[in-house]
Amino acid sequence: MGIIISALIIFTGFKTMLDISKLLIGNHENLDLTKNLSDIILSEPKISSVHDIMIHNYGNNKYYCSDSAYLNGDLTINESNKILNSIKNNIAHSYNNLDIDIEFRPN
């Protein structure tokens, strides 16, 4: 009887540890949200690609997203910032439970 209870406690501990690590590290379980964010970002013609989309769920339906976007290399930093701020505002308007950070890189 003691061995069965010990095994149950160990199993529950490992399952809890895996669930918590997914929350802390971030996960790709919400593929629809990842695809929607990618589509919104790529709708800007001056962005050629987006990658490294990581979505972290911090509970109570609160998400944080970070990603990298490649912009045309002929844009100034100020122009790039204006484009990315516009995209962030569009995403904030569509998803009020999501904070996003977009890193830009020249193409």
DSSP file (Angstrom, degrees, kcal/mol; ACC not computed):
  #  RESIDUE AA STRUCTURE BP1 BP2  ACC     N-H-->O    O-->H-N    N-H-->O    O-->H-N    TCO  KAPPA ALPHA  PHI   PSI    X-CA   Y-CA   Z-CA
    1    1 A M     >        0   0    0      0, 0.0     4,-2.0     0, 0.0     5,-0.2   0.000 360.0 360.0 360.0 -41.7    0.0    0.0    0.0
    2    2 A G  H  >  +     0   0    0      1,-0.2     4,-2.3     2,-0.2     5,-0.1   0.854 360.0  53.2 -63.9 -35.8    2.8    2.4    0.9
    3    3 A I  H  > S+     0   0    0      2,-0.2     4,-2.5     1,-0.2    -1,-0.2   0.894 108.1  50.3 -67.4 -40.0    4.5    1.8   -2.5
    4    4 A I  H  > S+     0   0    0      2,-0.2     4,-2.2     1,-0.2    -2,-0.2   0.920 112.3  46.4 -64.6 -44.3    1.3    2.6   -4.4
    5    5 A I  H  X S+     0   0    0     -4,-2.0     4,-2.2     2,-0.2    -2,-0.2   0.906 112.6  50.6 -65.4 -41.3    0.8    5.9   -2.5
    6    6 A S  H  X S+     0   0    0     -4,-2.3     4,-2.5     2,-0.2    -2,-0.2   0.918 110.6  49.1 -62.3 -43.9    4.5    6.8   -3.0
    7    7 A A  H  X S+     0   0    0     -4,-2.5     4,-2.7     1,-0.2    -1,-0.2   0.895 110.6  51.0 -62.9 -40.4    4.3    6.1   -6.8
    8    8 A L  H  X S+     0   0    0     -4,-2.2     4,-2.3     2,-0.2    -1,-0.2   0.902 110.9  47.9 -63.7 -41.8    1.1    8.3   -7.0
    9    9 A I  H  X S+     0   0    0     -4,-2.2     4,-2.2     2,-0.2    -2,-0.2   0.912 113.3  47.7 -65.5 -42.8    2.8   11.2   -5.1
   10   10 A I  H  X S+     0   0    0     -4,-2.5     4,-2.3     2,-0.2    -2,-0.2   0.928 112.6  48.9 -64.7 -44.9    5.9   10.9   -7.4
   11   11 A F  H  X S+     0   0    0     -4,-2.7     4,-2.3     1,-0.2    -2,-0.2   0.926 112.3  47.9 -60.3 -46.0    3.8   10.8  -10.5
   12   12 A T  H  X S+     0   0    0     -4,-2.3     4,-2.3     1,-0.2    -1,-0.2   0.881 110.4  53.0 -63.1 -39.2    1.7   13.8   -9.4
   13   13 A G  H  X S+     0   0    0     -4,-2.2     4,-2.3     2,-0.2    -2,-0.2   0.918 110.3  46.2 -63.0 -44.6    4.9   15.7   -8.6
   14   14 A F  H  X S+     0   0    0     -4,-2.3     4,-2.2     2,-0.2    -2,-0.2   0.897 112.5  50.4 -65.7 -40.4    6.4   15.1  -12.0
   15   15 A K  H  X S+     0   0    0     -4,-2.3     4,-2.2     2,-0.2    -2,-0.2   0.913 111.9  47.6 -64.3 -42.1    3.2   16.1  -13.8
   16   16 A T  H  X S+     0   0    0     -4,-2.3     4,-2.3     2,-0.2    -2,-0.2   0.904 110.5  52.4 -64.0 -41.9    2.9   19.3  -11.8
   17   17 A M  H  X S+     0   0    0     -4,-2.3     4,-2.2     1,-0.2    -2,-0.2   0.903 110.3  48.0 -62.3 -42.1    6.6   20.1  -12.5
   18   18 A L  H  X S+     0   0    0     -4,-2.2     4,-1.8     2,-0.2    -1,-0.2   0.909 111.5  49.9 -65.4 -42.4    6.0   19.7  -16.3
   19   19 A D  H  X S+     0   0    0     -4,-2.2     4,-1.4     1,-0.2    -2,-0.2   0.914 112.9  46.2 -62.8 -42.8    2.9   21.9  -16.2
   20   20 A I  H  X S+     0   0    0     -4,-2.3     4,-2.1     1,-0.2    -1,-0.2   0.886 109.2  54.6 -68.2 -39.3    4.6   24.7  -14.3
   21   21 A S  H  X S+     0   0    0     -4,-2.2     4,-2.6     1,-0.2     5,-0.3   0.870 104.8  54.6 -65.1 -35.0    7.7   24.5  -16.6
   22   22 A K  H  X S+     0   0    0     -4,-1.8     4,-1.8     1,-0.2    -1,-0.2   0.903 109.4  48.0 -62.6 -40.0    5.5   25.0  -19.7
   23   23 A L  H  < S+     0   0    0     -4,-1.4    34,-0.3     1,-0.2    -2,-0.2   0.895 115.8  43.4 -66.9 -39.7    4.0   28.1  -18.1
   24   24 A L  H  < S+     0   0    0     -4,-2.1    -2,-0.2     1,-0.2    -1,-0.2   0.881 120.5  38.7 -75.3 -38.9    7.4   29.6  -17.2
   25   25 A I  H  < S-     0   0    0     -4,-2.6    -2,-0.2    -5,-0.2    -1,-0.2   0.789 110.6-119.0 -83.1 -28.9    9.3   28.8  -20.4
   26   26 A G     <  -     0   0    0     -4,-1.8     2,-0.3    -5,-0.3    30,-0.2  -0.134  27.0-138.3 100.4 156.0    6.4   29.5  -22.8
   27   27 A N  B     -A   55   0A   0     28,-1.7    28,-0.6    -4,-0.1     3,-0.2  -0.942  18.2-133.7-147.8 168.3    4.8   27.2  -25.2
   28   28 A H        +     0   0    0     -2,-0.3     3,-0.1     1,-0.2     6,-0.1  -0.058  67.7 116.5-112.6  29.5    3.4   26.9  -28.7
   29   29 A E        +     0   0    0      1,-0.2     2,-1.4     2,-0.1     3,-0.2   0.801  65.3  67.0 -70.2 -27.3    0.1   25.2  -27.7
   30   30 A N     >  +     0   0    0     -3,-0.2     4,-1.9     1,-0.2    -1,-0.2  -0.589  59.8 160.2 -94.1  74.7   -1.9   28.2  -29.0
   31   31 A L  H  >  +     0   0    0     -2,-1.4     4,-2.5     1,-0.2    -1,-0.2   0.801  69.2  59.1 -68.8 -29.6   -1.1   27.8  -32.7
   32   32 A D  H  > S+     0   0    0     -3,-0.2     4,-2.6     2,-0.2    -1,-0.2   0.926 107.1  46.8 -64.5 -43.5   -4.1   29.8  -33.8
   33   33 A L  H  > S+     0   0    0      2,-0.2     4,-2.6     1,-0.2     5,-0.2   0.912 112.1  50.9 -64.1 -42.4   -2.9   32.8  -31.9
   34   34 A T  H  X S+     0   0    0     -4,-1.9     4,-2.2     1,-0.2    -2,-0.2   0.923 112.7  46.0 -60.4 -45.0    0.6   32.4  -33.3
   35   35 A K  H  X S+     0   0    0     -4,-2.5     4,-2.4     2,-0.2    -2,-0.2   0.910 112.5  50.3 -65.4 -43.2   -0.7   32.2  -36.8
   36   36 A N  H  X S+     0   0    0     -4,-2.6     4,-2.3     2,-0.2    -2,-0.2   0.915 111.6  47.8 -62.7 -43.1   -3.0   35.2  -36.3
   37   37 A L  H  X S+     0   0    0     -4,-2.6     4,-2.5     1,-0.2     5,-0.2   0.916 111.5  50.6 -64.0 -42.5   -0.1   37.3  -34.9
   38   38 A S  H  X S+     0   0    0     -4,-2.2     4,-2.6    -5,-0.2    -2,-0.2   0.912 110.4  49.7 -61.0 -42.8    2.1   36.3  -37.8
   39   39 A D  H  X S+     0   0    0     -4,-2.4     4,-0.8     2,-0.2    -1,-0.2   0.901 110.9  49.4 -63.3 -41.6   -0.5   37.3  -40.3
   40   40 A I  H >< S+     0   0    0     -4,-2.3     3,-0.6     2,-0.2     4,-0.3   0.928 113.9  45.5 -63.6 -44.8   -1.1   40.7  -38.7
   41   41 A I  H >< S+     0   0    0     -4,-2.5     3,-1.3     1,-0.2    -2,-0.2   0.916 113.2  49.3 -65.8 -42.8    2.7   41.4  -38.7
   42   42 A L  H 3< S+     0   0    0     -4,-2.6    -1,-0.2     1,-0.2    -2,-0.2   0.572  90.4  80.4 -76.0  -7.4    3.2   40.2  -42.2
   43   43 A S  T << S+     0   0    0     -4,-0.8    -1,-0.2    -3,-0.6    -2,-0.2   0.722  73.5  89.3 -69.6 -18.8    0.3   42.3  -43.5
   44   44 A E  S X  S-     0   0    0     -3,-1.3     3,-1.7    -4,-0.3    39,-0.0  -0.702  77.4-145.8 -77.4 121.4    2.7   45.3  -43.4
   45   45 A P  T 3  S+     0   0    0      0, 0.0    -1,-0.1     0, 0.0    -3,-0.0   0.746  93.8  61.2 -63.8 -23.3    4.3   45.3  -46.9
   46   46 A K  T 3  S+     0   0    0     25,-0.1    26,-1.5    26,-0.0     2,-0.6   0.506  88.5  83.7 -84.0  -1.5    7.7   46.5  -45.6
   47   47 A I  E <   - B   0  71A   0     -3,-1.7    24,-0.2    24,-0.2     3,-0.1  -0.898  55.0-176.1-102.1 123.9    8.1   43.4  -43.4
   48   48 A S  E     -     0   0A   0     22,-2.6     2,-0.3    -2,-0.6    -1,-0.1   0.805  63.5  -8.2 -90.8 -31.1    9.5   40.5  -45.3
   49   49 A S  E     - B   0  70A   0     21,-0.9    21,-2.7    -8,-0.1     2,-0.4  -0.991  51.2-150.6-160.4 162.1    9.3   37.8  -42.6
   50   50 A V  E     + B   0  69A   0     -2,-0.3     2,-0.3    19,-0.2    19,-0.2  -0.994  25.3 159.3-136.8 141.6    8.7   37.2  -38.9
   51   51 A H  E     + B   0  68A   0     17,-2.5    17,-2.7    -2,-0.4    -2,-0.0  -0.926  44.2  51.0-153.0 175.8   10.2   34.4  -36.7
   52   52 A D  E     +     0   0A   0     -2,-0.3     2,-0.7     1,-0.2    -1,-0.1   0.871  61.7 178.5  57.3  42.5   10.9   33.3  -33.2
   53   53 A I  E     +     0   0A   0     14,-0.1     2,-0.5    -3,-0.1    14,-0.2  -0.665   0.7 179.3 -77.2 115.5    7.4   34.0  -32.0
   54   54 A M  E     - B   0  66A   0     12,-2.7    12,-2.2    -2,-0.7     2,-0.5  -0.981   9.8-165.2-120.0 126.4    7.2   33.0  -28.3
   55   55 A I  E     -AB  27  65A   0    -28,-0.6   -28,-1.7    -2,-0.5     2,-0.5  -0.951   2.3-164.9-115.1 124.9    4.0   33.3  -26.4
   56   56 A H  E     - B   0  64A   0      8,-3.3     8,-2.4    -2,-0.5     2,-0.6  -0.916   9.5-148.8-109.9 133.1    4.1   33.1  -22.6
   57   57 A N  E     - B   0  63A   0     -2,-0.5     6,-0.2   -34,-0.3   -31,-0.1  -0.903  12.3-176.4-102.0 117.4    0.9   32.6  -20.6
   58   58 A Y        -     0   0    0      4,-3.0     5,-0.1    -2,-0.6    -1,-0.1  -0.005  49.9 -97.6-103.6  27.8    1.0   34.3  -17.3
   59   59 A G  S >  S+     0   0    0      3,-0.2     3,-1.4     1,-0.1    -1,-0.3   0.113 100.8  63.9  81.2 164.5   -2.3   33.1  -16.0
   60   60 A N  T 3  S-     0   0    0      1,-0.3     3,-0.1    -3,-0.1    -1,-0.1   0.822 129.6 -65.1  50.4  36.4   -5.8   34.7  -15.9
   61   61 A N  T 3  S+     0   0    0      1,-0.2     2,-0.5    37,-0.0    -1,-0.3   0.848  98.3 141.8  58.8  37.6   -5.7   34.8  -19.7
   62   62 A K    <   -     0   0    0     -3,-1.4    -4,-3.0    36,-0.0     2,-0.3  -0.956  28.2-173.5-112.7 122.8   -2.8   37.2  -19.8
   63   63 A Y  E     -Bc  57  98A   0     34,-3.0    36,-2.3    -2,-0.5     2,-0.4  -0.857  16.8-162.3-120.0 150.4   -0.2   36.6  -22.6
   64   64 A Y  E     -Bc  56  99A   0     -8,-2.4    -8,-3.3    -2,-0.3     2,-0.4  -1.000  14.2-167.9-127.6 133.3    3.1   38.1  -23.5
   65   65 A C  E     -Bc  55 100A   0     34,-3.0    36,-2.4    -2,-0.4     2,-0.4  -0.961   7.8-176.6-124.8 138.0    4.6   37.6  -27.0
   66   66 A S  E     +Bc  54 101A   0    -12,-2.2   -12,-2.7    -2,-0.4     2,-0.3  -0.990  16.8 148.9-129.7 144.1    8.0   38.3  -28.3
   67   67 A D  E     - c   0 102A   0     34,-1.8    36,-2.9    -2,-0.4     2,-0.4  -0.963  37.5-116.1-160.0 173.4    9.2   37.9  -31.9
   68   68 A S  E     -Bc  51 103A   0    -17,-2.7   -17,-2.5    -2,-0.3     2,-0.4  -0.960  22.6-166.3-122.0 138.8   11.6   39.2  -34.5
   69   69 A A  E     -Bc  50 104A   0     34,-3.1    36,-2.4    -2,-0.4     2,-0.6  -0.984  15.3-138.4-126.8 136.2   10.6   40.9  -37.8
   70   70 A Y  E     -Bc  49 105A   0    -21,-2.7   -22,-2.6    -2,-0.4   -21,-0.9  -0.840  26.2-173.5 -93.7 122.0   12.8   41.6  -40.8
   71   71 A L  E     -Bc  47 106A   0     34,-2.7    36,-2.4    -2,-0.6   -24,-0.2  -0.707  39.1 -75.4-109.4 163.0   12.1   45.0  -42.3
   72   72 A N    >   -     0   0    0    -26,-1.5     3,-1.4    -2,-0.2    -1,-0.1  -0.322  39.7-133.8 -55.7 135.6   13.5   46.6  -45.5
   73   73 A G  T 3  S+     0   0    0      1,-0.3    -1,-0.2    33,-0.1    -2,-0.0   0.643  98.7  67.9 -69.9 -15.1   17.1   47.6  -44.9
   74   74 A D  T 3  S+     0   0    0      2,-0.0    -1,-0.3    33,-0.0     2,-0.2   0.482  79.3 101.5 -85.7  -1.0   16.6   51.0  -46.5
   75   75 A L  S <  S-     0   0    0     -3,-1.4     2,-0.1   -29,-0.1    -4,-0.1  -0.545  72.4-124.3 -81.0 146.8   14.3   52.2  -43.7
   76   76 A T     >  -     0   0    0     -2,-0.2     4,-2.5     1,-0.1     5,-0.2  -0.397  27.4-107.9 -79.4 167.7   15.6   54.5  -41.0
   77   77 A I  H  > S+     0   0    0      1,-0.2     4,-2.6     2,-0.2     5,-0.2   0.899 121.4  52.6 -62.8 -39.9   15.3   53.4  -37.3
   78   78 A N  H  > S+     0   0    0      2,-0.2     4,-2.1     1,-0.2    -1,-0.2   0.920 110.1  46.9 -62.7 -44.4   12.6   56.1  -36.8
   79   79 A E  H  > S+     0   0    0      2,-0.2     4,-2.1     1,-0.2    -2,-0.2   0.909 112.4  50.6 -63.8 -41.2   10.5   54.7  -39.8
   80   80 A S  H  X S+     0   0    0     -4,-2.5     4,-2.6     1,-0.2     5,-0.2   0.911 109.4  51.1 -62.2 -42.7   10.9   51.2  -38.5
   81   81 A N  H  X S+     0   0    0     -4,-2.6     4,-2.8     1,-0.2     5,-0.2   0.904 108.4  51.6 -61.8 -41.3    9.8   52.2  -35.1
   82   82 A K  H  X S+     0   0    0     -4,-2.1     4,-1.9     2,-0.2    -1,-0.2   0.912 111.4  47.6 -62.0 -42.5    6.7   53.9  -36.5
   83   83 A I  H  X S+     0   0    0     -4,-2.1     4,-2.0     2,-0.2    -2,-0.2   0.941 114.5  45.3 -64.0 -47.8    5.8   50.7  -38.5
   84   84 A L  H  X S+     0   0    0     -4,-2.6     4,-2.7     1,-0.2    -2,-0.2   0.881 111.4  52.3 -67.3 -37.9    6.3   48.4  -35.5
   85   85 A N  H  X S+     0   0    0     -4,-2.8     4,-2.3     2,-0.2    -1,-0.2   0.883 108.5  51.9 -64.1 -36.9    4.3   50.7  -33.1
   86   86 A S  H  X S+     0   0    0     -4,-1.9     4,-2.1    -5,-0.2    -2,-0.2   0.913 111.2  47.0 -63.6 -42.6    1.5   50.8  -35.6
   87   87 A I  H  X S+     0   0    0     -4,-2.0     4,-2.5     2,-0.2    -2,-0.2   0.922 111.0  51.5 -65.2 -43.8    1.5   46.9  -35.7
   88   88 A K  H  X S+     0   0    0     -4,-2.7     4,-2.8     1,-0.2    -2,-0.2   0.897 109.8  49.9 -60.4 -40.2    1.6   46.8  -31.9
   89   89 A N  H  X S+     0   0    0     -4,-2.3     4,-2.1     2,-0.2    -1,-0.2   0.894 109.9  50.7 -65.6 -39.7   -1.4   49.1  -31.6
   90   90 A N  H  X S+     0   0    0     -4,-2.1     4,-1.8     2,-0.2    -2,-0.2   0.914 113.5  45.3 -62.5 -42.6   -3.3   47.0  -34.1
   91   91 A I  H  X S+     0   0    0     -4,-2.5     4,-3.3     2,-0.2    -2,-0.2   0.909 111.4  51.9 -68.3 -41.9   -2.5   43.9  -32.1
   92   92 A A  H  < S+     0   0    0     -4,-2.8    -1,-0.2     1,-0.2    -2,-0.2   0.862 110.4  49.9 -62.6 -34.9   -3.4   45.6  -28.8
   93   93 A H  H  < S+     0   0    0     -4,-2.1     3,-0.3    -5,-0.2    -1,-0.2   0.878 117.2  39.9 -69.3 -37.7   -6.7   46.7  -30.3
   94   94 A S  H  < S+     0   0    0     -4,-1.8     2,-0.5     1,-0.3    -2,-0.2   0.848 126.9  31.8 -79.3 -35.8   -7.5   43.1  -31.4
   95   95 A Y    ><  +     0   0    0     -4,-3.3     3,-1.3    -5,-0.1    -1,-0.3  -0.860  60.4 178.1-128.0  94.8   -6.1   41.3  -28.4
   96   96 A N  T 3  S+     0   0    0     -2,-0.5    -1,-0.1     1,-0.3    -4,-0.1   0.568  82.5  57.8 -76.7  -6.0   -6.5   43.3  -25.1
   97   97 A N  T 3  S+     0   0    0    -35,-0.1   -34,-3.0     2,-0.0     2,-0.4   0.166  94.0  85.0-104.2  17.4   -5.0   40.4  -23.1
   98   98 A L  E <   -c   63   0A   0     -3,-1.3     2,-0.4   -36,-0.2   -34,-0.2  -0.974  53.3-166.6-128.6 125.6   -1.7   40.4  -25.0
   99   99 A D  E     -c   64   0A   0    -36,-2.3   -34,-3.0    -2,-0.4     2,-0.4  -0.918  20.4-165.5-102.2 136.3    1.4   42.4  -24.6
  100  100 A I  E     -c   65   0A   0     -2,-0.4     2,-0.5   -36,-0.2   -34,-0.2  -0.956  17.9-166.1-129.4 143.3    3.8   42.1  -27.5
  101  101 A D  E     -c   66   0A   0    -36,-2.4   -34,-1.8    -2,-0.4     2,-0.6  -0.988  11.1-166.7-125.3 118.7    7.4   43.0  -28.1
  102  102 A I  E     -c   67   0A   0     -2,-0.5     2,-0.5   -36,-0.2   -34,-0.2  -0.930   5.2-157.9-111.1 118.9    8.7   43.1  -31.7
  103  103 A E  E     -c   68   0A   0    -36,-2.9   -34,-3.1    -2,-0.6     2,-0.4  -0.801  15.5-147.1 -90.9 132.0   12.4   43.2  -32.4
  104  104 A F  E     -c   69   0A   0     -2,-0.5   -34,-0.2   -36,-0.2   -23,-0.0  -0.817  16.0-176.2-107.4 146.0   13.2   44.5  -35.8
  105  105 A R  E     -c   70   0A   0    -36,-2.4   -34,-2.7    -2,-0.4     2,-0.1  -0.988  31.1-109.4-133.8 141.8   16.2   43.5  -38.0
  106  106 A P  E      c   71   0A   0      0, 0.0   -34,-0.2     0, 0.0   -33,-0.1  -0.457 360.0 360.0 -71.4 145.0   17.2   44.9  -41.3
  107  107 A N              0   0    0    -36,-2.4   -35,-0.1    -2,-0.1   -37,-0.1   0.421 360.0 360.0 -90.8 360.0   16.7   42.6  -44.3
